[in-house]
Amino acid sequence: MQQYELGKLLGQGTFAKVYHARNLKSGQSVAIKVIDKEKVLKVGMIDQIKREISVMRLVRHPNVVQLYEVMASKTKIYFVMEYVKGGELFTKVSKGKLKEDLARKYFQQLISAVDFCHSRGVYHRDLKPENLLLDENENLKVSDFGLSALAESKRQDGLLHTTCGTPAYVAPEVINRKGYDGAKADTWSCGVILFVLLAGYLPFHDSNLMEMYRKIGKAEFKCPNWFPPEVRRLMSKILDPNPSTRISIAKIKENSWFKKGLEAKSTKNEMETKELAPLDTDAVFALSDTDNAERKTGSLRPLNLNAFDIISLSAGFDLSGLFEETDCRKEARFTSKQPASTIISKLEDIAKRLKLKVKKKEEGLLKLEGSKEGRKGVLSIDAEIFEVTPSFHLVEMKKSSGDTLEYQKLWKQEMRPALKDVVWAWQGDKQHQQQS
């Protein structure tokens, strides 16, 4: 940190503080994000911080906040980033709607940045005006890649499965928790942002969260009368609740309204910055021997549950009815006061007794597979463990392949009764709902 002189505090979160700073050699203004390493390790956010580093090093674009370097001490991690002094776009929009030309300019820059991110296999997943900054020349910069996903985060079905983002900006398929295409979900969020820029308010808003989810699920919104017809048409194509028919970013870029006033310049070499040197992210965290041993043995850690997950997983906020005509869900959820290791051991014991193979696929996910072919292939059950607090977990069990009748029989007669030792309450049980 001898290279930089720290200045005033710009912002503060649970795990990090952001300061204005000056490079003592060049005199350049930068923003330095200081992350408390101990806090991050305690809540199991190592992978999220590593992902943010990887993403920001991949995405070098004029409309994305640039990461200059990453440094670390024993207790802190330092992100040295581009200083964007114009503040959040949110501040500008909170004063009212923008003029059409200015809104279009910001939307063009947003689409250019998001399109570039997608070309590098990066999906932002939390696009909203609070995460869009403005520089001194009124140019937009996408920031906060803490919830972003890389292409390798996709499961075998080619979809992302983490529910995250800000409810009002999130696509219906993300809320639905059935897996989603990251690019299509980001496109929806861009559409909500465009609406907000031109209208001065959200397309989907309700004091009742469930009612807002219902509106998002059905894409129930109304354009104000000052929206030009071409914007209305574009909006209906972006805010299409069906991701398979939703307009792509490539098609948005061909739209006549979008192309108005667009500067004809290539984005290929817009960043005349050298490639960042390879970075050992493990070294940044300087993992302890215990942490390394735990990683080498492949021990399974539960997924941290964010507020959005708690909302969408809780019995009182069961969202399936918004998207499914019939009750065809093949899943069950329970809460447990047992540690994750006890829940995992119990699941492994049950699998052994039922002659199911156990595969630890990724963080927080256990896959149980049958040993022989059933009527519709091999039966496969996913058990996903979420940490609400260190002493309280939520477990979701669902059939991922095979015959539904075979699954229901195995579940009702064998698995559910065998889990009673670790279950505090089953989600959906009347008795539990009364307690809640």
C-alpha positions, 0 to 999 in steps of 0.5 A, spaced: 500 500 500 506 504 499 504 505 492 497 509 494 495 514 499 488 513 502 483 518 502 476 519 504 471 513 505 466 512 499 462 507 501 461 501 506 458 494 506 458 488 511 465 485 509 468 491 505 470 499 505 471 503 499 476 509 499 478 514 494 485 513 493 491 516 489 497 513 486 503 516 488 507 515 482 502 517 477 497 521 481 491 518 478 485 517 482 483 510 484 478 507 488 480 501 493 475 496 496 478 493 502 475 487 504 476 484 511 479 477 510 477 474 516 469 476 515 469 473 508 472 466 511 468 466 517 461 466 512 464 462 507 464 467 501 471 465 499 469 463 492 464 469 491 470 474 492 475 469 487 469 469 482 469 477 482 476 477 481 476 472 476 470 476 472 473 483 473 480 481 470 476 478 464 471 483 462 476 489 460 470 494 456 470 502 457 463 501 460 465 496 465 469 499 472 476 497 471 480 493 476 487 495 476 490 490 481 489 486 487 493 486 493 493 482 500 496 482 507 495 477 512 488 480 514 485 484 508 484 484 501 485 490 496 481 491 490 484 497 486 479 499 481 477 505 476 475 511 480 468 513 477 466 520 480 459 521 477 455 517 482 450 512 481 445 512 475 440 511 481 441 518 484 439 521 477 433 516 476 430 518 483 429 525 481 425 523 475 424 520 468 430 522 463 429 525 456 429 520 451 436 521 448 439 520 454 436 514 456 437 511 450 445 513 450 445 509 457 441 503 455 446 503 449 452 503 453 449 498 458 447 493 452 454 494 449 457 492 456 453 486 458 454 484 450 461 484 452 460 480 458 456 475 455 461 474 450 467 472 455 462 467 459 460 472 464 453 473 467 452 479 471 445 477 475 444 483 479 443 489 474 440 495 477 441 502 477 444 502 483 450 498 480 451 502 474 455 508 475 457 515 471 463 518 470 465 525 469 463 525 462 456 522 463 458 515 461 455 509 464 460 504 467 457 497 470 460 495 477 459 490 482 460 483 480 459 480 486 453 476 484 456 474 477 457 467 474 462 464 469 460 460 464 463 454 468 457 455 473 452 452 469 450 445 471 449 439 466 443 442 463 446 448 461 443 453 466 444 457 472 441 455 478 442 460 484 437 465 485 440 472 486 439 479 484 434 484 486 426 482 486 424 488 482 429 487 476 429 479 476 427 475 471 421 470 472 425 464 470 430 466 476 424 467 481 421 460 479 428 456 481 427 451 475 434 453 472 435 459 467 439 462 461 444 467 464 444 471 458 436 471 457 436 473 465 440 479 464 436 481 458 430 482 462 434 486 467 436 491 462 429 491 460 426 493 467 432 498 467 430 502 460 423 502 463 425 506 469 430 510 465 424 513 461 418 512 466 421 514 472 418 508 476 418 501 476 414 496 471 413 491 476 411 494 483 407 492 489 407 493 497 405 485 497 411 481 495 407 476 492 403 480 488 409 483 485 412 476 483 405 474 480 406 481 476 413 479 474 411 472 472 405 474 468 409 480 465 403 485 467 406 492 466 403 498 462 407 503 459 406 510 460 403 514 455 409 518 453 413 512 451 413 512 443 410 506 439 417 503 437 419 503 445 413 500 447 414 494 442 421 493 444 419 493 451 414 488 450 419 483 446 424 484 452 419 483 458 417 477 455 416 472 461 418 466 456 425 466 456 425 462 449 421 467 445 425 473 449 429 478 444 436 477 444 441 482 445 444 481 438 436 483 436 436 489 440 442 492 437 439 491 430 433 495 433 431 502 429 430 505 436 436 503 439 441 504 433 439 512 433 445 516 435 449 510 436 456 512 435 459 507 429 465 505 433 468 498 434 468 495 441 474 490 439 480 495 441 476 500 445 480 498 451 488 500 450 490 496 456 495 491 457 492 484 459 493 483 467 498 478 469 496 471 471 493 471 479 493 466 484 487 467 487 489 462 493 495 466 494 490 472 495 487 469 501 493 465 503 488 459 506 490 456 512 493 448 512 486 447 515 482 450 509 487 447 504 486 440 507 478 441 507 478 443 500 483 437 498 479 432 501 473 434 498 468 435 504 462 438 502 460 445 505 453 448 505 451 453 500 450 460 504 443 462 503 441 469 501 435 473 503 432 472 496 433 465 497 430 465 504 424 469 501 423 464 495 424 457 499 420 459 505 413 456 505 409 462 506 412 465 499 411 458 495 412 461 488 410 455 484 403 457 483 405 463 479 408 459 474 405 452 474 398 450 472 398 443 476 402 441 482 407 437 478 413 439 483 417 433 485 421 436 491 420 437 498 424 441 503 425 441 510 429 445 516 434 442 521 437 445 527 443 439 526 450 441 523 451 440 515 456 435 517 450 431 520 445 432 515 450 429 510 452 423 514 445 422 514 443 422 507 449 418 506 447 412 510 440 412 507 443 412 500 448 406 502 442 402 505 437 404 499 443 402 494 444 409 491 450 412 489 453 418 492 456 424 488 458 430 491 457 435 485 459 442 487 458 446 493 452 444 497 449 439 493 449 432 494 447 427 488 444 420 489 443 416 483 440 409 483 444 403 481 439 400 475 435 403 470 428 404 471 422 405 467 424 412 465 432 411 466 436 411 472 433 415 478 437 421 480 435 425 486 439 432 488 439 434 495 441 441 496 443 444 503 443 451 504 446 455 511 441 460 514 445 461 520 451 456 522 446 452 527 440 452 522 439 449 515 434 448 509 435 442 505 431 441 498 430 434 496 428 433 488 428 428 483 432 430 477 431 424 473 428 418 472 420 415 473 416 420 478 412 414 481 418 410 482 421 417 486 415 418 490 414 411 492 422 411 494 421 418 498 414 416 502 416 409 504 423 410 505 427 416 505 422 421 508 421 417 515 429 415 515 430 423 515 426 424 522 432 424 526 435 431 522 428 434 521 426 440 525 420 441 520 417 439 513 416 445 509 408 445 507 406 441 513 400 444 516 403 444 523 409 447 521 405 453 518 401 454 524 408 454 528 411 459 523 
